[in-house]
Amino acid sequence: MALVNEHFLKLSGNYLFTDIAKKVNAFKATHRQADIISLGIGDVTQPLCPAVIEALHRATDEMATASGFHGYGPEQGYDFLREAILKNDFLPRGIHLDIDEIFINDGAKSDTGNIQELIRWDNSVGVTDPIYPVYLDSNAMIGRAGQKVDDRWSNVTYLPCNAENKFVPSLPDRRVDVIYLCYPNNPTGTVLSKEELRKWVNYALRNDTLIFYDAAYQAYIQDPEIPHSIYEIRGARKCAIEFHSFSKTAGFTGVRCGYTIVPKDLTAATLQGERIALNPLWLRRQSTKFNGTSYLSQRAAEAIYTPEGKEQVRATINYYMQNASRLVETFRRLNFEVYGGENAPYVWMRTPKGSSSWQFFEELLYGAQVVCTPGVGFGPSGEGYVRFTAFGSHERTEEALARIEKWFGK
């Protein structure tokens, strides 16, 4: 008989945002006239910028002709997009990559979940806590995370990020094979300075550790001193894989496109000590399991690197960051303890009066008809916090804040 992969059974029954949707739907069932505003799930709301729409129309017209039709594309992505990424995202920052180190994907979530296939199931894993759930869940599915005991995985090293350490994680006190870092951070909205990021690269080089670096929100960085890529740090090419996404940068949550950098300098060891380059392994994996991102999506992504595309995308990012500023400003006026929202589209708030994350979520839903994300869903150190996103419209964000203020009687 066929045997199930029992590691899946160790996971909680639902993904975090599925649990949130269930609770919201239960509220709607008993409050049918309710007008719920979601500041929880990080989906964007503003339309695609004109440069992207024009590129999509041109690509669609191409596909309608025999000479312009595109079928299966290269698994790594079309050169026109990879060259645009290289010239605009890396060379201006003094980062030199080969085009073959850039792999186009259908969004960072896929690759951050799949990248763990490159390493053995018994590698040790370290994560900053709280953390984007996909990192841990994907490792649990292969058995690398161990057993879940009291909301912690037994084979995972947790590196707490909280107000007490100013959301700057400490280096592990022992060697760890693989470490996940996400900056600007989801969910806390905090960032790492170059000095702090350099500590992680040096740790990785000293300990032969692999860093999976999620830079999905780098376009939201406002402070010129904050690094946009781990490859701004010397030596990172030898220890880090980096993930990027156009989902929040250019509103591609429904278009699906991003990219992953796997440097040719990066290697991992066999049990016999032989060093194996990971770049060709990732190409082999993608060639087998991925048919490439659509031609339409890649032409759309290319358009954000045009002069008009850059200007329009920056305007959309500024629009969301205005929401973030309003969230931070209002919550601080209400005497909440808040973090983030300055270099990221997320605001991380400590719950009042010792309320648990889920308790505050439900109080806010029933009291103000506003949805946030319980922090504990991102890991043990998220308990006592909730996450708000800045991806709503100005009007709905202001309405949500007005309701929250009224709920607190201010």
N, C-alpha and C positions, 0 to 999 in steps of 0.2 A: 504494500500500500504506500501511497505518497505520504510523506511526513511533513508537517508544517514547520516552518522556521519559528521555533518557540521563542526566539528573542523578541518577536513582535508582541508576544503576549505580556512581556514585561512593561510595555508602554502603557501610559494612561489611556483610557478608552477613547478619548477625543483629543484632537489638537486644540491648543489654547483658545483659538478664535472660534472654533466650533462650539466650545463650552459657552463662550460669551454670546454667540448667536442664539443658542438654546435658551439662555436666561432672558435675553431681550425678547425673543418670540413668546416666551411664557408671560412676560409682562404685557405684551401687545394683546394676547388672548383675553386678558381680563381688563384691559384699558384700550378698547378699540379706537377711541378718539384721540389717543395720545400722539403727539408730534415729537418723536424721539430724534435727538441730535447726537450723532456719533462723533466723538473725539477720541475713539479708541483704535480701531483697525487702521493701519497706515496706508489706505488707498488714497490716491490723488483724486482731485475733483475738477481741476482746471483743464480745458480742452487742449489738445495738441496744438503746438504753435504753428503759424502759417507756413513756415519753411518746411516743416515736416509734412503737413497736409499736401503741399505742392509736390514734394518728392514722392509721396505715396501715389498721387494721381499720375505722375509721369511714369512711375514704375508699373502701375496698373495698365496704362496704355501700352507700354513696352510688351507686357505679357500677353496682350491681345494680338500681337503680330508674330509671324513665323520667325522673323529675324531677331526680334527682341525677347522671345520667350525664354524663360529660364526654368529648367527642371531641377534635378538634384544639384545642390551647390557643394563647394568644398566644405568638409567637416570643420575645418579651422575657421571658415568664414572667407568672404570675398576680400581680395587685396585692397579694393577701393576703401573699405571701411577700416581695415587694419592699418592702412597707411595714414588715414585721417586720425585714428586714435594715437598712433605713434607721434605724429607731427603736432598734435594739439594737447594731448594729456600728459606726455612724458618729456619730449625734447625741450619744451620751454622751462622745465624744472631741472634740466641738466641730467635727465635719466635717458640712457641709451639702451635701447632694446632692439633685437632682431624681429622682423615681422613674424617669423615662425614661432616666436615666444608668446604671441597674442592669439587667443582662442575665442572666437565669437560664440556666445551661448544664447539661450532663450530666457535669460534673467539669472541673476546671481544665486537665487534660491536653489536652482537645479545643481549648479556646480559646487556650491558650498555643501550640499548634501551628498553629492556623488564623489567628490575629491577623495574622500576617505578610502575609496576602493584601491587607491595606489599603495596603501600601506597594510602591513599584516594586521590580523585581527587582535593580536596580543600586544600591540603598542600601547603605551600608557598615554593618557590624554589629560591635558590641563585646560581649564576654561575660566575666563573671568566670570564672576557671578554678581549680578544677574547676567543672563545671556540669551541671545536669540535661540528659541527652542530647536530649530532645525539642526544646529550643530550637534547637540547631544542626542537627539532622537535618531539621527542617521547613524551615529556610532552605536547606539543601543541596538539597532536593527541587525547589525552584524555580530553583536555579542561583545564588542570592545568595551562597553561601558560597565559591564558586570551586572550586579543585581541592584534594584532600587530599594533603598532602606531609608524610611523617614524622609522622602523627597530628595534623597541624594543617591547618586550612583556609586557603587562601591569601588570601581576602578577609575574614578575620575578625581583629579585634584582640583578643588574649587579655590579660586582666588577672589575673595570678597572685594566688592567695590561698593562703598557706602559713604555716608556723610562723615563718618569717623576718620576715614583715610582719604577724604576729599575725592573719592571715586578714582583714585590712582592705585591700581592693583600692585601688590608686592610680588616680587619674583618668587617662584617656588623655592621652598627650602630643601628640595631634592631634585634630582634629574627627572625630567618629563620628556617623553619622545615627541609629542605633538602638542602644540598650544594654539588655541583659537583666540584671535584678537579682532575686535570690530571697533573701528574709530573713523569718524565720529560714531559714538556708541549708540546702538539700539539695544536696550530701551532707555538708557539714562540720559542720552543727549550730551554726554560729556566727551572731552577730547584728551589726547595725550600730546605733550610738548615733544619737540625733537629730542630733548635730553632724556625724557622718560622712554621714548620709543627706542632710542639708542641702547638703553639698558637691556631691552628685550632682544634686540639683534645681537648684542654682545653675549647675552646669556645663551642664545641659540647657537652661536658659533662655538662657544666654549663647551657646550654640552651635546653637540651634534643633534640639536633639536630642530624640528620642522615647524615653522609658523604658517598657519593659514590665516591670512590677513584680509578681512572684509572691509573694503573701502567704499561700500555702496553709497554712502552719504557724503563723500568728500566734496562734492560740488556745493554743499551748504556751508562750508567753512568760510567764516568772515575774517578771522584773525590771520594776517599774513605770516605769522610766525608758526602756525600749526601745519604740520606736514600733511600733504594730500595723498602721498604714497609712501609705503614703507621703503621703497627703493631710493628715496631721498637720503636714506641712512646707508653709509658705506658698509659693504659686506652683506647687505640683505639679499642680493641676488643668489647667494650661496645657501640661504636658509629659509626663504619665504616664497609662498605662492599668494598672489593677490587677486581679489575678486572685485569687479565693478559692475554697476547696473545702470541702465538708462530709465528704470522704472520710476524712480523718484526725481532723477535729474531732469528728465524730459517728458514725464507723464506717460511712460511706456508700460504701465501695468497691464494694459489690454493689448499692446502691440507686441511685447515680449522680445527684449534684446538686451544683452550685456556682454561682458567679456572677462576672461580670466588670463592672468599672466603666469606662465610657468617658465622660469628662466632656464637656459641650457646649462648654467653652472650648477643647478640644483641636483643633488644626488641623495640617495638613501642606500642603506647597506643590506646585503644578503646575510644569512646566518654565517656564511663562510667569510664575511668581511669584504666581499667585492662591492665596489661602489657602482650603483646603477643610476644613470641619468633619468629623471622623472619626465622630462619634456617629451621624449618619444613614447613613453608609456602612456601619457595622457592622450597623445595623438592616436595611439593604437586603441585606447579605450573609446575615444570619441568616434573613431572610424567604425567601430563595431556597434556602439549603442546609440549613436546620435546621427541623424541625417542632416544636420545643419539647420541654422536659423533661416527663416524664409528670406527670399530675395527682397520682397517688399519691406520687411522689417529692417533689413540692413541698409537699404537705400534711405529709409526714413531716418535711421540713426546717423548715416553719413551727413544728412542735412543739418543736424544740430551743430556741426563744425564749420558751417559756412558763416560768413560775417553776420548776416541777418539772423541765422539760426542761433548763434551764440548770444546775440543781443536779446532775442525773444525768450530763450531758455533762462537767461539771467533774470529777465523781468518776472518770469513765473516763479523762480526760486525766491526772489525778493518778495513776491506776493505772499508766499507761504511763511517766509521769515517774519513778515509783519504780523501774521497771526501768532507766531511763536512769541514775539515780543509782547503782544497783548495778553497772551496767556500768563507769561511770567509776571508782567506788571500787575495784572488783576489778582493773581494768587498771592503775591507778596503783599498787596494792599489788604487782603483778607487774612494776613498773618500766617499763611501757609509757608512751609519750608520747601522751596523749589530749586531745581537744578536743571541744567541744559537750556535749550532754547536760544542759545547765542551762536553756536556753530553747528547746529543740527535742528531738524524739524520736530524734535521730541522734547517734551517737558516732563520731568520726573518729580513727583510731588510726594512728600511724606504724608501719610494719612493722619488725621487729627485724633487726639485723645486716645491714642493707642489702638485705634480701630484696625482690624485685619484688612488686608487688601480686598478680599471678596466682600467683606462686610461694608466697606466704604463704597465699593462698586454698586452694591445693591441699594445702599442709602442714596447715592447720587442718582441712580436710575429712577427710583420711586419718588425721590424728593424733588428732583429738577428735570427729570426725563432727559438726562444727558448720560452718554456712555463713555467710560474710560476703560483702560485695560488694567486688571489687577497685577501688581508687580510680582507677586509670588509665582505667577505663571511663567516668569522668566528665570526662576531659580530661588533657592532658599534665602539669599540675601535681598531678594525683591519683596519679601514679606514686610508689610508696613508702608509700602509705597504703591503708587499707581502711575500709569503713563498716559499722557495726553499727546495727541498728534496735532500738527499745525496744517494738515492737508485739506481742511474744509474751506468753504468760501468765507470771505470776510463777513458777510451777512449772517451766516449760520454760526460762525465762531462768536460773533458779538452777541447773538441771541443766546447761545449757550452760556456765555459768561454772565449775561444779565440774569439768567435763571439761577445760576450758581450764587451770585450775589444776593438775590432775593431769598434763596433757600437758606443762606446763612444770616439773613435778617439785617444785612448792612444797608 
